[in-house]
């Protein structure tokens, strides 16, 4: 089941889809590109939110707009793209930001650079909450993190999420190939925000990995392998 693990498709909640109409068109494009399972991952910045619960209310409100539109929401899952900040592992309800029914939590490093406290926060999410960290679009940080810092991140017991766009960039593609060669766990996502400059792009991924389709299949299976005991709450 082709899975988009990372997209900003919920209407009006972040810098992604601006309205229901845009969300529906984005969903249509993903479906046309063969995507069967969509994970909506709106941004979560702890320093901007009053609490996890308040964020969840906003997320549910945005999701209800899609439900009212009678969109086809089979295999549509809610999650979040959680910014790595000091203290996130101590937030009440942080585990609720994982992809529904799974232990997978998508984490985004800040673009300000790497800091030594970051691995500890991620480690605490694993040990204290039983979560499986998924590092969002690590390839974007190759010019931000030092080589040493990047090596530290790659040694984490984490899954690395790759944006499809990386296969259209020479340096990022080379970095991704290194991860693949080292047999690290990777999953793919469009990180789509709209229908123009950041639109759904699984056609690019399938074209670039045409001769290595098993990587896409392995990515899709990670979802089911990391489910909690209860049935996933897909709509």
Number of C-alpha atoms within 10 A of each C-alpha: 14 19 26 27 27 27 28 27 33 31 25 21 20 16 14 23 24 17 17 21 13 19 23 20 16 23 21 16 18 24 16 12 16 15 18 16 21 24 23 23 27 26 21 21 19 19 11 8 11 10 15 18 15 11 21 18 11 13 22 15 16 18 19 14 16 21 14 9 11 10 14 13 14 11 15 18 19 22 26 27 25 23 18 22 18 13 13 18 21 13 11 11 13 19 20 17 22 23 25 22 21 23 23 24 27 27 24 20 20 13 10 9 12 17 11 9 12 15 15 13 17 23 19 16 20 18 11 11 15 13 20 21 21 25 26 26 25 23 22 17 17 14 11 15 18 13 11 9 15 16 11 12 18 16 9 14 15 19 21 25 22 25 27 25 21 20 20 12 11 10 15 22 17 14 18 21 13 12 16 13 9 9 9 15 17 21 28 24 24 24 25 24 25 21 15 8 8 15 16 29 19 25 16 17 20 16 12 14 13 12 9 11 13 11 16 19 14 13 21 20 14 16 19 11 10 15 16 13 8 8 10 15 13 15 11
